[in-house]
Amino acid sequence: MKPLPACQAKPILRAYESLTRENWFNRNAVTERELLKMLFTLRGDGSGPEDAFYKAAEDEARRRFSKMR
């Protein structure tokens, strides 16, 4: 995999850090890795507004990784 330009990597890193700090996030090594993979998939080529990306990421993360299921 090629390194991402900073303009694509920063939103992914911000979303990752924010979501892993949420109380509802079931944090462990497996869910953290899966979250990161999910964020790369959702972000795709980096086009589109960052707030829409974050909202989609949060919704999907809550569905997949919430300890309140």
C-alpha positions as CSV (number, residue, x, y, z in Angstrom):
1,M,0.0,0.0,0.0
2,K,1.3,3.5,-0.9
3,P,1.6,6.1,1.8
4,L,-1.4,8.4,1.9
5,P,-1.1,12.1,1.4
6,A,-1.6,14.1,4.6
7,C,-4.8,15.6,3.3
8,Q,-6.3,12.0,3.2
9,A,-4.6,10.6,6.3
10,K,-5.5,13.4,8.8
11,P,-9.3,12.9,8.6
12,I,-8.8,9.2,9.2
13,L,-6.5,9.8,12.1
14,R,-8.9,12.4,13.7
15,A,-11.9,10.0,13.3
16,Y,-9.9,7.1,14.7
17,E,-8.7,9.0,17.8
18,S,-12.2,10.5,18.4
19,L,-14.1,7.2,18.0
20,T,-11.7,5.2,20.2
21,R,-12.2,7.7,23.0
22,E,-16.0,7.3,23.0
23,N,-17.5,5.5,26.0
24,W,-19.7,3.3,23.9
25,F,-16.6,2.0,21.9
26,N,-15.7,-1.6,22.8
27,R,-12.0,-1.0,22.8
28,N,-9.6,-3.9,22.3
29,A,-6.9,-4.7,19.7
30,V,-9.3,-6.4,17.3
31,T,-11.9,-3.7,17.3
32,E,-9.3,-1.0,16.9
33,R,-7.8,-2.7,13.9
34,E,-11.2,-3.3,12.4
35,L,-12.1,0.3,13.0
36,L,-9.0,1.5,11.2
37,K,-9.8,-0.8,8.2
38,M,-13.3,0.5,8.2
39,L,-12.2,4.1,8.2
40,F,-9.8,3.5,5.2
41,T,-12.7,1.9,3.3
42,L,-15.2,4.6,4.1
43,R,-12.8,7.5,3.2
44,G,-11.9,6.0,-0.1
45,D,-10.2,8.6,-2.3
46,G,-10.6,11.4,0.2
47,S,-13.2,13.3,-1.7
48,G,-16.2,14.6,0.0
49,P,-16.7,16.7,3.1
50,E,-15.0,15.5,6.3
51,D,-18.1,16.0,8.4
52,A,-20.1,13.6,6.2
53,F,-17.2,11.1,6.4
54,Y,-17.1,11.4,10.2
55,K,-20.9,11.0,10.6
56,A,-20.9,7.9,8.4
57,A,-17.9,6.5,10.3
58,E,-19.5,7.1,13.7
59,D,-22.8,5.5,12.6
60,E,-21.1,2.4,11.2
61,A,-18.7,2.2,14.3
62,R,-21.7,2.4,16.7
63,R,-23.4,-0.4,14.7
64,R,-20.3,-2.7,14.7
65,F,-18.3,-1.9,17.8
66,S,-20.7,-0.6,20.5
67,K,-20.5,-2.4,23.8
68,M,-24.1,-1.3,24.3
69,R,-25.6,-3.7,21.8
